[in-house]
Amino acid sequence: MCVIPPFGGYIGVWVNREKGDRRALIIYPGYLVWPDRHWTKDLLPELFPEMKHEQDVEWHPMSTFRPHTGRPATEQQTTAICPSCFMELPLTGVCDNCG
């Protein structure tokens, strides 16, 4: 059974097993994901020569795959904490609760 969520973005391929429905494959734009390695154990390596292994999933890039570049990380500022009441201090450095 194939499932396309209302918001789109991927196609889920579900297999009906004795234990209930299980997701066997997810087709994303540019790559395929097997959420359980059980489904890839019998695949011929020559069919998926660029198979990637990450944590408990395996995935394969397709010809339309583009690496996710993301956006540059933002520098997080550490906030000062009042040693008495443990509330975040304002920029003045004087606690609003303790003075």
N, C-alpha and C positions, 0 to 999 in steps of 0.2 A: 504494500500500500504506500502511495506517495502522499505527502502532506505539504501544502504550501500555506504558511501562516498568513493571516490577513494583511500584515505589514510587509510581506514579501521578504526578500533578502536571502532566502535559501529554500531548498527543497529537501524535506526529510523523507528517507526511505525506511519504512517500518516493516518488520518481519513478525508474523504471528507465530508464536511458539507456544508450547504447552503452558509456560509460566506467564503468558500474556504477551502483549505487543512489546517489541523491543526495537529501538532505533538501531539500524544497521549501518546507515550511510547518510551523510549530510552533504548536499551539493551546494557549495557557495560559489559566488562569482569568482572564477579563477582557480579554485582548488576543491578537492574532495577530502572529506574527513570521515574516518571510521572511529566512532567513539569507544569501541571495544575491539581490542586486538584479536578477539575470537573470530571476527569477520574477515580478517586479512591473512590468516594462517595458510589458507589454501590458494591464495592468489599467486599467479605466476610472476616471479620477479621481473621478467622481461616485459610484462604488460605495464608495470609501474616502476620503471627504473630509478625514479627520483623520490621514492617513498621516504618520508621523514618520520622519525620516531620521537615523540615528545610526551613525557609523562605516561599516561595510560592510553593515549590516542596515537593514531597514525594518520598521516595526511600526504596527499600527493598534489603538487602544483600542476595546473593545466597550462596550455599555451597562452591563456589570457591572464595568467597570474602576475600580479604586481605586488612586490613587498610593501607592507604597511609601514610608511615612514613615520607616522604619528606627528605630533607637534613637539617642539622643543620643551624640555622640562622647565618648569618654573621653579625659581629658587624659593624655598619655604623659609619664612622667617620664624625663628624660635621666639616664643613669647615668654616674657618674664612672669613668674608666679609669685604671689604674696606668700612669704614663709609662715604667716600666722593663719590665714583663712584659706589659703590655696586657690584663690581666685586669680584670674588673669589680670595682670597690672595694665593700666592704661599707659599710653605713650609718655605721660608725665613721670611714670615710675612710682607714683604715690597711690596706694591702694584706696579705692573708693569706700571700702567697708571699714578698714582699720585706720585710715588717715595717715 
